[in-house]
């Protein structure tokens, strides 16, 4: 199984930040990574993320701006 994040702008359009990691082996690894890098992603123009497992949406979009509040 491959876990990955889809990076989006506020309007839902897909963007690819410089810090894009590729696939993760587990959901926990993917969630840990986003917890560590969400501020950098915001600086790179990412507003929200969606978690995918083998291309299928698991949850999201998750607003990264809400983490600032």
N, C-alpha and C positions, 0 to 999 in steps of 0.2 A: 504494500500500500504506500502511496505517495501523498503526503500532506503538503499543501502549499497555500500561500496567501495571494489573493488577487488585490492589487493596489488600485484605488480609485480616487478620482476627484469628487468634490461635493455633488456634481451633476451626474455621477455614475459612470463617467467615461474612465476607461482603464489607462493607467499610467505606469511606468516602470522606473522606480527610483534607483539611484546608484547603489543603494544598500540591499538590493534584491538578492536573497540568499539561494533561491532555487527550492528544491524539495527537501522535506524533512521526513525522518523515519517514523515519527510518532506525532500524534496530536499534541501531546505534552511538550515536545521539543518545539513545535511550531508556536504554541502559545507562550512558552518561555521566551522565545526569540522576540515575539512582538512586544512582550512586556519590557524587554530590555532596550528596544530600538524605536518605540513609537514616537518619541520626541524627534529623533533624527528624520524619521519618515515625514513628520509634519513639516520640518524645515525644507524637505525636498519636494513639497507640494502634494503629498498624499493626505487626503482628508478622511478616508475610510478604507477599511479592509474587509474582505470576505474570505473565510477559511474554506478550502476545497479539499476533498479526499478523492483521489483518482478522478479529478475533474468535476465531481458532484459537490454542489454547495452544501456545507454542513451548517454554517450559520454566518450571518452578516447581512447587510453591511454593518460593521461596527465603527462608529464615529470616533476617530482618534482625538478630536477636539474635546470630547466629553471627559477624557482622561485628565485634561488640564484643570478641570473645574473641581 
